Amino acid sequence: MNTFDEQIQLISLQEGVDDYGFPAIVETIKEPILANTISVKSNDYWQAKSNGVKLVYGFEVHTFEYNGEEKALYKDDRYDVERTFSKGDL
């Protein structure tokens, strides 16, 4: 059942400048959106683990709310977006 009852914030990374005018990667934290938590598939978990990556959460979001962001904020913790795929127009 798709409940979309968890709140996450997507974080985009862009080339920009820091406070001193030097080139830097600038994070933009987007407004909170609602997501559906999904379990990490066993195959994905073990494949990631063998490559030194720990998969903790899976989220389903509406396609119109995701624009290639590379990080996410969930419960005050930052996570890398490791993989995305489209299941159609959610």
N, C-alpha and C positions, 0 to 999 in steps of 0.2 A: 504494500500500500504506500503510495506517495503522499507523505504528510507535509513535507516542506515546512518543518517546524524548528529547524536549527538555523541560527543566524551566523553568517560568515561575511567576511569582507575580503574582496579580491584586491591584490596589490599588483600594480603594473610597474615595470622597470623601464626607464627611458634614459637615454644619454642626455645630460644636461650639465649644469655647472653647480659647484658647491657654494657655500657662503663667501668663499674667498675668491671666486671667479675661476677656479680650476675645473677642468673636465671631470665629471663624476657621473655615476649611475644614480639617478634620482627615483625614489620610490613614491608612488602616488597611491594612497590607501583610499579605495572607493567606499561609497556609502554601503551600509549593511544590506545584504540580500538574504532571502530565505532559501534554504537548501534542504534536500532530503539526504539523510545519511544512508549510505549503502555499505555492505560489508565488502572488504577487500577479498578478492577471489584468491584461493589457496595458490593457484599457479602463479598469479601476479606477485603474491607475497614472497614465495620462494625464489622466483626469478629475480626480483628486486634485491632480496637479501644476498643472493649469490654475487650481486654486483655492488655490495656494500651500502645499499639503500634500505631504510626501514620504512615500510608503508604502514601508516597509523590509521588514517581515515580515508573513506571514499565519500564523495559528495555528488549529488545530482543537482544541477542548476538549470534554469531555463536558458536556452541557447541565446536569446536576445540579451541576456545579462552577462555573458562571458565573451570577452574580446581578446583572448590570448594572454591573459594575465599569467605571470610566472610564479606568483606566491599567493598565499591566503592566510588570513588571520582568523583563528577560531579559538574561542575561550582564552583570549589573551596570549596565545602562542602562535608563532609564525611557522608556516609549513611551505615547502616547495611543492609546486604543482608538477607531478612526475609524468602524468599521462592524461590525455583527454581523448574523448571520442564522442561522436554524435549519435544519438539514438533516434534522431528525427527532430521534429519541432516540438519541444516541450515548453 
